[in-house]
Amino acid sequence: MKITAFVPIRSGSKSIPDKNIKKFFGKPLVYHVLSALQNSVEVNEIVLATDSDEYAKIASNFGFNKLKIYKRLPENAQDTSSTESVMLEYIYQENISDDEFFLLAQATSPFTTSEDIDNAVRQLINSGKDSLLSCVRTKRFFWKQNGTPINYDYKNRPRRQDFEGIFIENGAFYINKVSSIKRNKNRLSGAISIYEMPEYTALELDEPEDWDIGEIIMTKIYRKNLSKIPQIKVVLSDVDGVLTDAGMYYSEKGDELKKFCTYDGMGFNMLKDKGFKVGIITMEDMELNRRRAQKLKLDFDFHGIKNKLETVENLCKELNITLVNIAYIGDDINDFDLLCKVGVAACPKNAVQKIKTIPGIIHLSKAGGEGAFREFTELLLIK
């Protein structure tokens, strides 16, 4: 069963000019939802429907291998154009199969995660219902303009903890079968399932004030995800695919060469300056890696290690700490067991899918050899 994620953006935003590519938390706004979809296990393909060549070029440079660009027609990129109009345009133009699931995701909802996407898809399939939308639960009391309450009896005002609340759309995503979208010309139809998301995801970035609030929320989310950082004593990294681009380069004489990133080297120094112990752990046993470790003056360098988890467990015993006190960044299946056990786990953009699905792992925006470890460093040093 194929699931296509569809993200419509256009260049004619009035309240926030070029909002879809405006930097939000260090990345173009559209990056955040595309990243969540890229890291989703359930999504097979991502379609970015845009009227802008500039937007298309920026998105293409994200390096997401699931992403394809669709140039939407001008008549469906106007202020008055409905989202359904461009959805149907794409479905008919590309002759999308009626049996496919179509997931509409909004760039103005940057708080959507890959876990939300995957859980929602599974919920819809298991529910046996026809379509799904994301909502948040609010426990606010609503009134009509004529003075009539909508969702409670003011004569018997409930306590907040006893009030079930009411669901409101957060605009993050909608899922439906292509056949149903064509038949009903609507993103939703039939029996509808509600996927509940955190209340803060109700914020959509449509106005300048939303942007400021969104930055604050995103900062809090990052800090919450990194709440275990105060416990971290040791920061370890894999080598190939993290500190390098995983490429194998050979000289004319047959010597193997590797490309390391100087920004990562500075990252190790930044951590040491803040009192962290740092090191590398790699399956390979190469003099090249040893020389790099010596140059960086690392506290630990483990080479030729087949069982990384066992090696780090022994290190913990030696230092009288636990795995909770370890932060580790890895990219491949030989890192899986260790990443599942440490206090803070991270992976570069180029990590294999199995690693990306580890619960709670931090998905970095940079690939191995391009400053992924430095990005991890900066997150660890957030105050």
C-alpha positions in Angstrom: 0.0 0.0 0.0 1.6 3.2 -1.2 1.3 6.4 0.9 2.0 9.7 -0.9 2.5 12.8 1.3 1.5 16.0 -0.4 2.7 19.5 0.7 1.3 22.5 -1.2 3.1 25.8 -0.9 2.9 29.0 -2.9 4.9 32.2 -3.2 2.1 34.7 -2.8 1.9 34.9 1.0 0.7 38.4 2.0 0.9 38.5 5.9 4.4 37.0 6.0 6.2 37.4 2.6 7.9 34.2 1.4 7.0 32.6 4.7 7.4 29.1 3.3 11.2 29.7 2.9 11.6 32.2 5.8 14.0 30.8 8.4 12.2 29.2 11.3 14.4 27.8 14.1 17.4 28.0 11.7 15.7 26.3 8.7 13.3 27.3 6.0 9.8 26.8 7.3 8.9 24.1 4.8 12.0 22.1 5.9 10.4 21.0 9.1 7.3 19.2 7.7 9.4 17.8 4.8 11.9 16.4 7.4 9.2 14.8 9.4 7.8 13.1 6.3 11.3 12.1 5.1 11.9 10.3 8.4 8.5 8.7 8.4 8.6 4.9 8.1 5.1 4.8 6.5 5.4 7.5 3.9 6.8 6.3 0.5 6.9 9.5 -1.5 6.7 13.2 -0.8 5.4 15.7 -3.3 6.1 19.4 -2.9 3.6 21.3 -5.0 4.8 24.8 -5.6 4.5 27.6 -8.2 8.0 28.9 -7.4 11.2 27.8 -9.0 13.1 29.3 -6.1 11.1 27.4 -3.6 11.7 24.2 -5.6 15.4 24.7 -5.7 15.7 25.4 -2.0 13.7 22.2 -1.2 15.7 20.1 -3.6 18.9 21.1 -1.7 17.6 19.5 1.5 18.7 16.2 0.0 15.6 14.2 0.9 15.5 11.1 -1.3 11.7 10.7 -1.0 11.0 14.2 -2.3 9.8 15.2 -5.8 8.8 18.6 -7.0 5.5 19.3 -8.8 5.0 22.6 -10.5 1.4 23.5 -9.7 -0.7 25.4 -12.3 -0.9 29.2 -11.8 -4.7 29.1 -11.6 -4.4 26.8 -8.6 -1.8 29.0 -6.8 -4.0 32.1 -6.3 -5.2 33.7 -3.0 -8.6 32.2 -3.7 -7.4 28.8 -4.7 -8.5 25.9 -2.5 -6.1 23.2 -1.3 -8.4 20.7 -2.8 -8.0 22.3 -6.2 -4.3 21.6 -6.3 -4.7 18.2 -4.7 -7.1 17.2 -7.5 -4.9 18.8 -10.1 -1.9 16.7 -9.1 -4.0 13.5 -8.7 -5.4 13.8 -12.3 -2.3 15.2 -13.9 -0.1 12.4 -12.5 -2.8 9.7 -12.8 -2.4 8.6 -9.2 -3.9 5.2 -8.4 -7.3 5.2 -6.6 -6.0 2.6 -4.1 -3.2 4.9 -2.8 -3.5 6.8 0.5 -3.0 10.6 0.1 -1.6 12.4 3.1 -2.0 16.2 2.9 0.5 17.9 5.2 0.8 21.7 5.9 4.1 23.6 5.9 2.6 26.1 8.4 2.6 23.3 11.1 6.3 22.8 11.8 5.7 20.9 15.0 4.5 17.8 13.2 6.9 14.8 13.9 7.6 11.6 12.0 6.1 9.7 15.0 2.9 11.7 14.5 2.7 10.7 10.9 3.5 7.0 11.4 1.1 6.7 14.4 -1.7 8.4 12.5 -1.3 6.2 9.4 -1.4 3.1 11.6 -4.4 4.4 13.6 -6.4 5.0 10.4 -5.6 1.5 9.0 -6.4 -0.2 12.3 -9.6 1.8 12.8 -11.2 0.6 9.6 -12.4 4.2 9.0 -12.2 6.1 5.7 -10.2 9.2 6.5 -8.3 10.9 9.3 -7.4 14.4 10.5 -5.1 15.7 13.2 -6.7 17.7 16.0 -5.8 19.0 19.5 -8.0 18.8 22.5 -8.9 22.1 24.2 -10.6 22.6 27.5 -11.7 26.1 26.8 -15.4 27.1 26.8 -16.9 28.3 23.6 -19.8 30.7 23.0 -21.9 31.8 20.1 -22.2 35.5 19.4 -25.8 35.5 20.6 -24.7 34.5 24.1 -25.4 30.8 23.9 -22.7 28.4 25.2 -21.5 25.8 22.7 -19.8 23.1 24.6 -20.9 23.3 28.3 -23.7 24.3 30.6 -22.7 27.5 32.4 -25.1 26.8 35.2 -23.1 23.6 36.0 -19.6 24.8 35.1 -17.3 21.8 35.2 -13.9 21.7 36.8 -11.1 21.6 34.2 -9.9 18.2 35.4 -13.4 16.8 34.9 -14.0 18.4 31.5 -13.4 16.2 28.5 -12.9 19.3 26.3 -13.5 19.5 22.6 -11.4 18.7 19.5 -10.3 21.4 17.1 -8.4 21.0 13.8 -4.7 22.0 14.0 -4.3 21.9 10.3 -1.2 19.6 10.5 -2.3 16.8 8.2 -5.2 14.8 6.7 -5.3 11.3 5.2 -7.7 9.9 2.7 -7.9 7.4 -0.2 -7.3 8.9 -3.6 -10.6 7.4 -4.8 -12.5 9.2 -2.1 -10.8 12.5 -2.7 -11.8 12.3 -6.4 -15.3 11.2 -5.6 -16.0 13.8 -2.9 -13.6 16.5 -4.0 -12.6 16.9 -0.3 -9.6 16.0 1.8 -12.0 14.2 4.2 -14.9 11.8 3.7 -16.9 8.9 5.1 -16.2 7.7 8.6 -13.5 10.1 10.0 -10.9 9.2 12.6 -9.3 11.9 14.8 -5.6 11.7 15.6 -4.8 13.7 18.8 -1.7 15.9 19.0 -0.3 18.1 21.8 -2.2 21.4 22.3 0.7 23.6 21.3 0.5 22.1 17.8 -2.8 24.2 17.3 -0.5 27.1 16.4 -0.3 27.6 12.6 2.3 30.1 11.4 0.1 32.5 9.4 0.8 35.8 11.0 4.0 37.5 12.3 2.9 37.1 15.9 2.5 33.3 15.3 6.1 33.2 14.2 7.4 34.7 17.4 5.3 32.4 19.5 6.3 29.4 17.4 10.0 30.0 17.9 9.5 30.0 21.6 7.6 26.8 21.5 10.2 25.1 19.3 12.9 26.1 21.7 11.0 24.5 24.5 10.4 21.3 22.5 14.2 21.0 21.8 15.0 21.5 25.5 12.4 19.0 26.5 13.8 16.4 24.1 17.2 17.1 25.5 16.1 17.1 29.1 18.6 14.3 29.9 21.6 16.4 28.9 22.4 17.5 32.5 23.1 13.8 33.2 25.6 13.4 30.4 29.2 13.0 31.3 30.7 11.3 28.2 30.0 12.1 24.5 31.0 9.4 22.0 30.8 9.2 18.3 31.0 6.7 15.5 33.5 7.5 12.8 32.5 6.4 9.3 29.2 7.9 8.3 29.3 10.4 11.2 32.7 12.1 11.3 33.2 11.2 7.6 30.9 11.0 4.7 31.2 7.2 4.6 33.1 7.5 1.3 36.1 5.4 0.6 38.8 7.4 -1.3 42.0 5.8 -2.6 45.3 7.4 -3.6 47.3 6.3 -6.7 49.3 4.0 -4.4 46.2 2.4 -3.0 46.2 4.2 0.3 42.7 4.7 1.8 41.8 8.3 2.5 39.0 9.9 4.5 37.4 13.3 4.6 36.9 14.7 8.1 35.1 18.0 8.9 37.0 20.6 10.9 33.8 21.8 12.4 33.4 18.5 14.1 36.9 18.8 15.5 36.0 22.1 17.1 32.9 20.4 18.4 35.0 18.0 20.4 37.0 20.9 21.8 33.9 22.8 22.8 32.6 19.8 24.7 35.9 19.3 26.5 36.0 23.0 27.5 32.6 22.4 29.2 33.9 19.4 31.2 32.6 16.5 29.1 34.8 13.5 28.4 34.8 12.7 24.6 35.8 9.9 22.4 35.2 7.8 19.3 34.2 4.1 18.9 34.5 2.4 15.5 34.4 -1.1 14.0 37.4 -0.3 11.8 41.0 -0.7 13.1 42.8 1.8 11.0 45.9 4.0 11.7 44.1 6.8 9.9 41.4 6.9 12.6 44.0 6.6 15.4 45.9 9.7 14.0 42.7 11.7 13.9 41.9 10.7 17.5 45.4 11.7 18.6 45.2 15.1 16.9 41.9 15.8 18.6 43.4 14.7 22.0 40.3 12.6 22.7 39.8 11.1 26.1 38.8 7.7 24.6 39.4 6.1 21.2 38.1 2.5 20.7 39.1 0.8 17.4 38.2 -2.6 15.9 35.1 -2.8 18.2 32.5 -5.4 17.1 30.3 -5.1 20.2 30.0 -1.3 20.9 27.4 -1.7 23.6 29.6 -4.1 25.6 32.6 -1.8 25.2 30.7 1.2 26.5 29.2 -0.7 29.4 32.8 -1.6 30.4 33.8 2.0 30.1 30.9 3.0 32.4 32.0 0.5 35.1 35.5 1.9 34.9 34.2 5.5 35.3 31.6 4.5 37.9 28.7 5.9 35.7 25.8 4.3 33.8 24.7 4.4 30.2 22.3 7.2 31.1 25.4 9.3 31.4 26.5 8.6 27.8 25.5 10.6 24.7 26.2 8.8 21.4 25.8 9.6 17.7 25.8 6.7 15.2 24.4 6.0 11.7 24.3 2.3 10.9 22.9 -1.0 12.3 26.1 -1.8 14.2 25.2 1.3 16.4 21.6 0.2 17.0 22.1 -1.6 20.4 24.2 1.2 21.9 21.9 4.0 20.6 18.9 2.2 22.2 20.5 2.2 25.6 22.3 5.6 26.0 21.0 8.6 27.8 21.0 10.8 24.6 21.1 9.3 21.1 21.5 11.1 17.8 21.9 10.3 14.2 23.1 12.2 11.1 20.8 12.9 8.1 22.4 10.0 6.2 21.6 7.4 8.8 19.9 4.2 7.8 16.2 3.9 8.4 16.4 1.4 11.2 18.5 3.9 13.2 16.1 6.8 12.5 13.2 4.8 14.0 14.8 4.4 17.4 12.3 6.0 19.9 13.6 9.4 21.1 16.6 9.6 18.9 17.6 13.1 17.7 17.5 13.5 14.0 20.2 16.0 12.9 19.9 18.1 9.8 23.5 17.6 8.7 25.0 14.5 7.1 28.1 12.7 8.2 31.3 14.5 7.3 29.3 17.7 6.9 29.2 18.9 10.5 26.7 16.4 12.0 28.8 16.0 15.2 29.2 19.8 15.5 25.4 20.1 15.3 25.0 17.5 18.0 27.5 19.4 20.1 25.6 22.6 19.9 22.4 20.9 21.0 24.2 19.3 23.9 25.5 22.8 25.0 22.1 24.5 24.8 21.5 26.3 28.1 
